[in-house]
């Protein structure tokens, strides 16, 4: 198992960032074009909440079918943070934690931490994940309307 971590400062408060995390359109925007997620059940208004397991048709770079990606939501709250157990047939372990920290200046420190196990493919999946999370956080900053300060 390998860990990938990326932290940035977003030009918005913790509550606003959390509010946007609750929307599937946010995931779809920040992931594109590295990945696309389409709900298997077609529910584009689905809720992220603890105890739910969500299934998405996952495409790598929006083109390459990568099977069904399952996301089991363990925690999803403003104060307790977000933690999911994710998997697909190519990557059986993709455990993702999002940490949101309110900063004194009203901005939010946002951290993605992902533990990945894809067998012999783990090294390559981790390389992709590093690029993916750097891309996602740049898109977050753009969406929130600021230049942002990147960390780590």
Residue, then its C-alpha position, 0 to 999 in steps of 0.5 A: x500500500x502506498x500513500x499519496x497526499x496533496x495540500x492546497x489553500x483554497x480562496x474560500x471558507x471551510x463551509x463553502x468548500x464543504x457545501x461544494x463537496x456535496x455536489x456531484x457536479x463538483x467532482x465531475x468538474x474537478x476530475x475532468x479530463x483525468x477522469x469522468x464519473x457517471x452514476x450507474x443509477x443515473x441519479x445526478x442529485x445523489x447525496x454523499x452521506x455516511x453509510x451509503x455506497x455509490x457506484x459510478x461508470x469511471x473513464x480514465x481521461x474521459x475515454x478509456x472505460x475503467x469499469x465501475x468505481x464504488x465509493x463507500x462513504x464512511x464519514x461525510x461531515x463538516x467537522x468530522x471530515x470525509x473518508x471513503x473506501x473506494x475500489x474498482x476492478x483495477x484498483x482494489x484499494x483506494x481509501x480517500x480522506x479529505x481534511x478541511x481546516x479553516x484558516x484565520x484569514x477565512x481561507x480553507x486548507x484542503x488536503x487529499x490523502x489517498x492510500x492505494x493498493x493496486x498490486x503490481x500496478x500500485x507504482x503507476x496508479x500512484x503516479x497518476x494519482x499525484x497528477x490527478x490530485x494536483x489537477x483537482x486542487x488547481x481546478x478547485x482554486x479556479x472554481x473558487x475564483x482565486x490563484x490559491x497558495x499551494x502546499x506540499 
